[in-house]
């Protein structure tokens, strides 16, 4: 077993030699510094510190200031505050900053040992309990995945997997993560077969067993809650996966109460151009092209593909409501838009319905493919969730929502589709007009491995436009991504383990929709 490493910061460190010797004899590795600046430098340079002992009263930068800065960069690192007195304001501030424990000088060696046992053994016990619990449920989840689930049971199975992902994240249980990842892959293989078998029938308007999908999301899950008693804000965070919502949920529930947590299925392709236009129009893409030809552009046509969401939403509202409702549509695609949203947030409370489309998560996932820094920051699922939470917590959007949290509002948080971390390349051959997306293709004379895709040689069966007479749509299953034979190895290395969307997976298709009210 590796030695537990302690960082002890105290300006009177020379007076603590008996305590330090006691810890070393007990098998602990102790690194000492005499001020807060050195403590921060040590934390930044060492990634193997298990616990910090921090003197509250040090010259230069106080223990509380040091604590705050440590928590900014290492929020889960346990810190024990050591103080000369139990001054109420000092302890309140320390406890508010989530210290693991505190000790009063002079420090008794046995007190130190007791604190260390409590902190370190508690983490170990949580890890062991989480591992044991998941091992017990592993078989049950596997049996559930392979038992011919319906649409609601698939949501339940997916949420169970997400729940274990988050528990393993929290307890730092890395040995089980690989097994869970394999189980999620197994689930995605079965889910892909399920979608392939049922997707076409879901698009039949008379099918009462179909899930709520993008094109009837507003009609079934949003409009019934719009009323003139309280303003409704619909926040669409694009590319928001269910696990990312679960990561953000604790922030929301500090200020808002969850009234309902539901889900819907994104249409195919699980991409902004198709799913979000379907959400705001209340129509499938082929119908949008038929009814509003000037507002629809196919993949192979020049120009923005989501420029008429406001117009489509207005048309859907006019078709749905018998009386006129006051609504607004706000789209945030850059920092200036975000500042305008924050400045004007109170004005939107005069509407019956305000729809806010926030594009940041989409930019984050696409930027991750292009930028090496983001590839490092979001190297796996855990890091991607953490990055999403960190962004949201410090975003202008969250600042804006907190400003209106004390008003009598209804907040509905949802998305257009999710993303999946792709891993397995699948060769496709197409002409120069074929769609560039890595998870779906639309083109003529496509050549592909049928085992890897759901294909629609007649796009009308998927209620999709047909750019050309011989156009075919193909959608990647599981964690596949499409590559052309040219420079195959280069692009395989470039795109492997990046987050993409457009195809069939639990992460892309099963989307959260949460209704909240002010506390």
ZAMARGU-4260 file (C-alpha; in steps of 0.2 Angstrom, whole numbers, plus 5000, padded with zeros to 4 digits):
<rodrens>
0) 5000/5000/5000 | 5007/5017/4995 | 5011/5030/5009 | 4998/5043/5013 | 5006/5060/5008
5) 5002/5075/5020 | 5006/5093/5016 | 5008/5103/5032 | 5009/5122/5031 | 5013/5132/5047
10) 5024/5147/5049 | 5030/5139/5066 | 5034/5122/5058 | 5050/5120/5068 | 5040/5119/5084
15) 5030/5104/5077 | 5045/5092/5076 | 5037/5079/5088 | 5021/5079/5079 | 5030/5076/5062
20) 5041/5063/5069 | 5026/5054/5076 | 5017/5054/5059 | 5033/5048/5050 | 5034/5033/5063
25) 5016/5029/5059 | 5021/5027/5040 | 5015/5044/5034 | 5025/5054/5021 | 5025/5073/5027
30) 5030/5088/5017 | 5032/5104/5026 | 5030/5122/5021 | 5031/5138/5031 | 5018/5149/5022
35) 5002/5149/5011 | 5011/5153/4995 | 5023/5138/4996 | 5008/5127/5000 | 4999/5133/4984
40) 5015/5130/4974 | 5017/5112/4982 | 4998/5108/4978 | 5000/5114/4960 | 5016/5104/4957
45) 5011/5088/4966 | 4997/5077/4961 | 4999/5064/4975 | 4995/5074/4990 | 4981/5065/5000
50) 4978/5078/5014 | 4983/5096/5019 | 4985/5102/5036 | 4984/5121/5036 | 4988/5134/5050
55) 4974/5147/5050 | 4986/5161/5055 | 5001/5164/5044 | 5010/5179/5038 | 5008/5185/5020
60) 4993/5175/5015 | 4981/5168/5028 | 4976/5150/5030 | 4958/5155/5025 | 4964/5163/5009
65) 4976/5148/5006 | 4961/5136/5009 | 4950/5146/4996 | 4964/5145/4983 | 4967/5126/4986
70) 4948/5123/4984 | 4948/5132/4968 | 4960/5121/4959 | 4958/5105/4970 | 4940/5105/4976
75) 4941/5087/4982 | 4957/5088/4992 | 4954/5086/5010 | 4960/5101/5021 | 4962/5101/5040
80) 4962/5119/5047 | 4973/5121/5062 | 4969/5136/5073 | 4974/5144/5090 | 4956/5147/5095
85) 4938/5143/5090 | 4933/5161/5085 | 4916/5159/5078 | 4918/5169/5062 | 4934/5160/5058
90) 4927/5143/5060 | 4911/5148/5050 | 4921/5153/5036 | 4932/5138/5036 | 4917/5126/5037
95) 4908/5136/5023 | 4924/5132/5013 | 4921/5114/5016 | 4936/5109/5027 | 4937/5091/5031
100) 4941/5094/5050 | 4949/5106/5061 | 4961/5105/5076 | 4965/5117/5090 | 4983/5121/5095
105) 4993/5114/5103 | 4990/5099/5092 | 4989/5082/5101 | 4997/5068/5090 | 4983/5056/5094
110) 4970/5069/5088 | 4980/5070/5072 | 4980/5052/5070 | 4961/5051/5073 | 4958/5065/5060
115) 4968/5056/5047 | 4960/5039/5050 | 4943/5048/5048 | 4947/5056/5032 | 4957/5043/5023
120) 4948/5028/5029 | 4931/5036/5025 | 4937/5038/5007 | 4943/5020/5007 | 4926/5014/5014
125) 4916/5024/5002 | 4926/5016/4987 | 4924/4999/4994 | 4906/5001/4997 | 4903/5008/4979
130) 4913/4994/4971 | 4903/4981/4981 | 4886/4989/4977 | 4890/4990/4958 | 4896/4972/4958
135) 4880/4966/4965 | 4869/4977/4952 | 4880/4973/4937 | 4872/4956/4933 | 4854/4964/4936
140) 4858/4978/4924 | 4865/4966/4911 | 4850/4955/4912 | 4839/4971/4910 | 4848/4976/4895
145) 4846/4960/4886 | 4827/4957/4891 | 4819/4966/4876 | 4816/4983/4884 | 4802/4996/4879
150) 4806/5014/4877 | 4803/5018/4895 | 4813/5004/4901 | 4827/5009/4890 | 4827/5026/4899
155) 4827/5017/4916 | 4842/5006/4911 | 4851/5021/4904 | 4848/5031/4920 | 4855/5017/4931
160) 4871/5016/4921 | 4873/5035/4922 | 4870/5034/4941 | 4884/5022/4943 | 4895/5032/4932
165) 4893/5047/4944 | 4895/5036/4959 | 4911/5029/4953 | 4917/5047/4948 | 4913/5053/4966
170) 4921/5039/4975 | 4936/5039/4963 | 4933/5020/4960 | 4944/5018/4945 | 4945/4999/4945
175) 4926/4997/4941 | 4925/5011/4928 | 4932/5000/4914 | 4919/4986/4918 | 4905/5000/4918
180) 4911/5006/4901 | 4910/4989/4894 | 4892/4987/4901 | 4888/5004/4893 | 4895/4998/4876
185) 4884/4982/4878 | 4869/4993/4881 | 4872/5004/4866 | 4873/4988/4855 | 4856/4982/4861
190) 4849/5000/4860 | 4855/5002/4842 | 4846/4986/4838 | 4830/4992/4847 | 4830/5009/4837
195) 4834/5000/4821 | 4818/4989/4824 | 4806/5003/4829 | 4812/5020/4823 | 4801/5020/4807
200) 4785/5015/4816 | 4788/5029/4829 | 4786/5042/4815 | 4768/5036/4812 | 4757/5050/4820
205) 4744/5037/4824 | 4757/5026/4834 | 4752/5029/4853 | 4766/5018/4859 | 4779/5030/4851
210) 4790/5040/4863 | 4789/5059/4864 | 4802/5064/4850 | 4809/5081/4844 | 4795/5086/4833
215) 4781/5084/4847 | 4792/5089/4862 | 4785/5107/4863 | 4767/5101/4860 | 4768/5087/4873
220) 4780/5093/4886 | 4782/5112/4885 | 4765/5120/4879 | 4754/5111/4892 | 4764/5120/4906
225) 4763/5138/4899 | 4751/5149/4908 | 4748/5167/4912 | 4750/5165/4931 | 4769/5164/4930
230) 4782/5166/4916 | 4790/5151/4908 | 4808/5150/4903 | 4813/5136/4892 | 4832/5134/4892
235) 4839/5123/4878 | 4857/5119/4881 | 4862/5111/4865 | 4872/5094/4866 | 4867/5092/4885
240) 4868/5074/4889 | 4858/5066/4903 | 4874/5063/4913 | 4879/5081/4911 | 4862/5087/4917
245) 4864/5076/4933 | 4881/5084/4935 | 4873/5101/4934 | 4857/5097/4944 | 4865/5100/4962
250) 4868/5118/4956 | 4851/5121/4950 | 4843/5113/4965 | 4851/5126/4977 | 4839/5139/4969
255) 4825/5129/4960 | 4814/5115/4965 | 4813/5100/4952 | 4794/5097/4949 | 4796/5084/4935
260) 4811/5075/4927 | 4806/5067/4910 | 4815/5062/4894 | 4812/5062/4875 | 4820/5054/4861
265) 4829/5064/4848 | 4825/5061/4830 | 4838/5055/4817 | 4850/5063/4813 | 4854/5068/4831
270) 4861/5084/4825 | 4856/5102/4827 | 4850/5105/4810 | 4838/5091/4811 | 4833/5089/4829
275) 4832/5108/4834 | 4822/5113/4819 | 4810/5099/4822 | 4808/5105/4840 | 4804/5123/4836
280) 4793/5119/4821 | 4784/5104/4828 | 4787/5095/4812 | 4798/5082/4805 | 4812/5089/4793
285) 4803/5083/4777 | 4787/5092/4782 | 4797/5108/4786 | 4804/5107/4768 | 4787/5104/4761
290) 4778/5118/4771 | 4792/5131/4773 | 4804/5128/4758 | 4812/5145/4760 | 4817/5140/4778
295) 4825/5124/4775 | 4842/5120/4768 | 4849/5102/4765 | 4866/5097/4770 | 4873/5100/4753
300) 4866/5118/4752 | 4876/5134/4756 | 4870/5144/4771 | 4865/5143/4789 | 4854/5128/4793
305) 4846/5135/4809 | 4842/5153/4804 | 4823/5152/4805 | 4820/5144/4823 | 4811/5159/4829
310) 4800/5159/4813 | 4796/5141/4815 | 4793/5143/4834 | 4781/5157/4830 | 4771/5146/4817
315) 4770/5132/4830 | 4764/5143/4843 | 4751/5151/4832 | 4745/5133/4827 | 4744/5127/4845
320) 4736/5141/4856 | 4719/5148/4853 | 4723/5165/4862 | 4739/5175/4858 | 4753/5172/4870
325) 4768/5184/4873 | 4784/5175/4869 | 4802/5179/4865 | 4816/5169/4857 | 4834/5172/4862
330) 4849/5163/4854 | 4866/5164/4863 | 4881/5159/4852 | 4895/5170/4859 | 4900/5180/4874
335) 4892/5196/4869 | 4875/5187/4867 | 4878/5180/4884 | 4881/5197/4892 | 4865/5204/4883
340) 4855/5189/4891 | 4862/5193/4908 | 4858/5211/4906 | 4840/5208/4900 | 4835/5193/4910
345) 4822/5202/4920 | 4814/5209/4905 | 4809/5192/4899 | 4799/5189/4915 | 4785/5200/4906
350) 4783/5186/4893 | 4772/5170/4895 | 4786/5160/4887 | 4804/5164/4883 | 4814/5151/4874
355) 4833/5153/4877 | 4845/5143/4865 | 4862/5142/4873 | 4875/5135/4861 | 4890/5133/4872
360) 4890/5115/4875 | 4890/5112/4856 | 4905/5124/4854 | 4914/5114/4868 | 4911/5097/4860
365) 4916/5103/4843 | 4931/5113/4849 | 4937/5098/4859 | 4940/5090/4842 | 4950/5104/4835
370) 4960/5111/4850 | 4973/5101/4859 | 4971/5110/4875 | 4953/5104/4876 | 4958/5087/4871
375) 4968/5086/4887 | 4954/5094/4898 | 4941/5083/4892 | 4950/5067/4889 | 4937/5055/4895
380) 4919/5055/4901 | 4923/5060/4919 | 4933/5075/4913 | 4920/5080/4900 | 4907/5080/4914
385) 4918/5090/4926 | 4922/5103/4912 | 4904/5105/4908 | 4900/5109/4927 | 4915/5120/4929
390) 4910/5130/4913 | 4891/5131/4919 | 4896/5136/4937 | 4906/5151/4931 | 4895/5156/4916
395) 4885/5172/4913 | 4870/5160/4910 | 4871/5154/4928 | 4873/5171/4934 | 4858/5177/4925
400) 4847/5162/4931 | 4852/5166/4949 | 4846/5184/4947 | 4828/5178/4944 | 4828/5163/4955
405) 4818/5172/4968 | 4804/5177/4956 | 4789/5166/4953 | 4795/5158/4937 | 4794/5141/4929
410) 4811/5135/4921 | 4811/5120/4909 | 4829/5114/4905 | 4831/5103/4890 | 4842/5100/4875
415) 4841/5095/4856 | 4852/5079/4857 | 4867/5072/4866 | 4885/5067/4860 | 4895/5050/4861
420) 4913/5048/4863 | 4917/5038/4846 | 4930/5024/4846 | 4927/5012/4831 | 4930/5018/4813
425) 4919/5012/4799 | 4924/5015/4781 | 4912/5024/4770 | 4914/5029/4751 | 4904/5043/4744
430) 4905/5057/4732 | 4911/5075/4735 | 4893/5081/4739 | 4891/5068/4754 | 4888/5075/4771
435) 4904/5078/4781 | 4896/5073/4798 | 4906/5058/4806 | 4890/5050/4813 | 4878/5051/4799
440) 4880/5053/4780 | 4868/5058/4766 | 4874/5056/4749 | 4872/5046/4732 | 4879/5029/4729
445) 4886/5027/4747 | 4896/5011/4750 | 4897/5006/4768 | 4897/4991/4780 | 4878/4987/4784
450) 4882/4980/4801 | 4888/4997/4807 | 4873/5007/4801 | 4854/5010/4801 | 4851/5015/4783
455) 4836/5023/4774 | 4838/5021/4755 | 4821/5030/4754 | 4823/5045/4766 | 4804/5048/4766
460) 4803/5033/4777 | 4812/5043/4790 | 4803/5058/4786 | 4818/5066/4780 | 4821/5077/4764
465) 4829/5070/4749 | 4842/5081/4742 | 4844/5070/4726 | 4833/5057/4718 | 4846/5043/4724
470) 4850/5050/4741 | 4853/5038/4755 | 4854/5042/4774 | 4865/5031/4785 | 4867/5033/4804
475) 4881/5026/4814 | 4877/5014/4828 | 4885/5012/4845 | 4902/5022/4845 | 4906/5020/4827
480) 4912/5035/4816 | 4913/5036/4798 | 4930/5038/4788 | 4934/5039/4770 | 4948/5027/4764
485) 4959/5042/4760 | 4971/5046/4774 | 4961/5033/4784 | 4974/5031/4798 | 4978/5050/4800
490) 4959/5054/4802 | 4956/5039/4813 | 4970/5045/4826 | 4963/5063/4824 | 4945/5059/4828
495) 4946/5044/4839 | 4940/5047/4857 | 4931/5064/4852 | 4913/5068/4856 | 4902/5067/4840
500) 4883/5067/4837 | 4872/5062/4823 | 4870/5044/4825 | 4862/5031/4837 | 4867/5029/4855
505) 4859/5031/4872 | 4869/5047/4874 | 4863/5055/4858 | 4845/5050/4858 | 4838/5049/4876
510) 4837/5067/4881 | 4833/5076/4898 | 4818/5088/4900 | 4817/5095/4918 | 4803/5107/4924
515) 4808/5117/4939 | 4800/5131/4949 | 4808/5144/4961 | 4811/5139/4979
</rodrens>
